[in-house]
Amino acid sequence: MQRHAYDAVRAGVPTYLRLLDNPSRDARGLSAHLLSFFPGAAPQATPVITARLAAEPDRVVASFLCLTAGTIGDPADTGLAAAVTRWRDQPGRLIRWTVLMGLARLTATPDTDMLEQLCDCLFHGPANFDGWTFHHDDPALGAALALGDLPARSVPALGPMLIERLAAGGEDMSRFYYAARLLLSLAFPDGPPPAGADLSPGQHAAADVILHSGLAEHPSIGRLLQECQLP
């Protein structure tokens, strides 16, 4: 049933692409969002998105197009990456974060500023933000997924950033659940270590900050710690 529903919505891709030129910003924004679900349509969608980013007058719609471009696009598509990059330094934190969620996926080695800003969203992004239609209206989840899509070894600075921010704490540590999961995936990129294996300093630091944060009480985080043979 879900597959049939997906295929039915996918059949509308040509319509969504036409609607990117619609005078209604809502029609353009919704179409940009819908296109993000269909990476298989990238060959026909990304040239249209690239052209639209050069003409789009609305910053919110453009940010949606940038996120979709990163979600379905090929990092080797230099034209697409350049079109997204032109929107990188927009005013407004949420717009800028949304652009970076797409751009990070199109960048071979994300720079420190990009990682820092996505970490800002991960830790401080508004929950259930009405009008931000991606990832259950949760920008923090969007940042976690964008950062999680990066090859762990290409972003060695990210782990220490997460450790520093988790160590700083906050009023509601439960909001940092995505950050803790991301940190563990970075610390253990090859999965749980063999029984009896020594942990690296980075793995020790990741485990220590999560244990002291209280996030180990979360069932999912606790299970991940056990899988990694951590107390």
Secondary structure, 3 states (H helix, E strand, C coil): CHHHHHHHHHCCHHHHHHHCCCCCHHHHHHHHHHHCCCHHHHHHHHHHHHHHHHHCCCHHHHHHHHHHHHHHCCCCCHHHHHHHHCCCCCCCHHHHHHHHHHHHHHCCCCCHHHHHHHHHHHHHCCCCCCCCCCHHHCHHHHHHHHHHCCCHHHCCCHHHHHHHHHHHCCCCHHHHHHHHHHHHHHHCCCCCCCCCCCCCHHHHHHHHHHHHHCHHHCHHHHHHHHHCCCC
